[in-house]
Amino acid sequence: MPHVEVLRFDKVLHALVYAVLGGLCCLAARRTWSFGRRGLVLVGAFCALLYGMTDEFHQLFVPGRSADVYDVVADGVGGLIGAAIAVALPLAR
């Protein structure tokens, strides 16, 4: 990782990665279901949040790792932001 001070915060990295996931899930939902914009954002954010929850649960069983509820919160917020951006982009239409 590049040495940028803001990127050293673990929660920011979680939010950035899960923003991409939320955006991609939102775009996939748009091609699969006929939800409105709000529904697409909710689907994208929920998918990212659910994946974040299962990832943290998985880390309970990995030696040297631990689960953190704040990571899940960062994942959910990132997924919501990414999904909202994906809906707003003109390329996504």
Beta strands, then each sheet from edge to edge (+ up, - down):
end
